[in-house]
Amino acid sequence: MIVLGTAAALAVAAFVVVAWRDRRRESGREDAAAAREAAGTQQRYAAERHGVQGEVWRRQTP
């Protein structure tokens, strides 16, 4: 009985620790908005680079 009780207590403690840790990791609304804004900025820069590379290619071909 003591072994089963100890195992159950350890399992519950592990569950509580993991749940507490994951709750601290949750991102807020500001983080989600910042991530969307960063992704949009990254896509805009990539599109601009792609356009510039196309212009360079057009100028080089006769």
Backbone torsions as a table, in degrees:
resi	resn	phi	psi	omega
1	MET	NA	-39.2	-178.6
2	ILE	-64.9	-40.5	-179.6
3	VAL	-65.2	-44.1	179.2
4	LEU	-65.5	-40.0	178.0
5	GLY	-64.0	-41.6	178.3
6	THR	-65.3	-42.9	179.0
7	ALA	-63.2	-42.0	178.7
8	ALA	-65.2	-41.3	179.1
9	ALA	-64.0	-40.7	178.0
10	LEU	-65.8	-39.6	178.8
11	ALA	-64.5	-43.5	178.9
12	VAL	-65.1	-42.7	179.1
13	ALA	-62.2	-42.4	178.4
14	ALA	-63.2	-41.9	178.4
15	PHE	-61.4	-43.2	-179.9
16	VAL	-65.4	-42.8	180.0
17	VAL	-63.3	-44.7	-179.5
18	VAL	-66.0	-42.4	179.0
19	ALA	-63.8	-41.6	179.0
20	TRP	-64.1	-43.1	-179.8
21	ARG	-64.1	-43.4	-179.5
22	ASP	-67.8	-33.5	178.0
23	ARG	-65.1	-35.8	178.3
24	ARG	-69.7	-26.1	-177.5
25	ARG	-82.6	-14.9	-176.7
26	GLU	-58.8	136.4	179.4
27	SER	-91.2	149.4	-179.3
28	GLY	-88.0	-177.2	179.6
29	ARG	-65.7	-34.3	179.8
30	GLU	-64.5	-39.1	179.3
31	ASP	-64.8	-41.1	179.7
32	ALA	-65.8	-41.9	179.0
33	ALA	-65.2	-41.0	178.5
34	ALA	-64.9	-38.1	178.8
35	ALA	-66.1	-41.6	177.5
36	ARG	-63.7	-42.4	179.9
37	GLU	-64.7	-41.5	178.7
38	ALA	-64.5	-40.5	178.8
39	ALA	-65.1	-40.1	177.4
40	GLY	-63.5	-42.9	178.3
41	THR	-63.3	-42.3	179.4
42	GLN	-63.2	-42.4	178.5
43	GLN	-65.1	-38.8	178.9
44	ARG	-64.6	-44.2	177.7
45	TYR	-62.6	-40.0	178.9
46	ALA	-64.0	-41.1	178.7
47	ALA	-65.4	-39.5	178.1
48	GLU	-64.6	-42.6	177.5
49	ARG	-61.4	-41.7	-179.3
50	HIS	-63.4	-42.1	178.6
51	GLY	-64.4	-42.4	179.1
52	VAL	-64.1	-41.0	179.7
53	GLN	-64.8	-35.7	177.3
54	GLY	-66.2	-39.1	177.9
55	GLU	-64.4	-42.4	178.6
56	VAL	-62.0	-41.5	-179.3
57	TRP	-65.3	-40.6	179.7
58	ARG	-66.9	-35.3	179.7
59	ARG	-71.6	-27.8	-176.4
60	GLN	-82.9	-26.7	-178.5
61	THR	-86.6	134.2	-178.4
62	PRO	-73.7	NA	NA
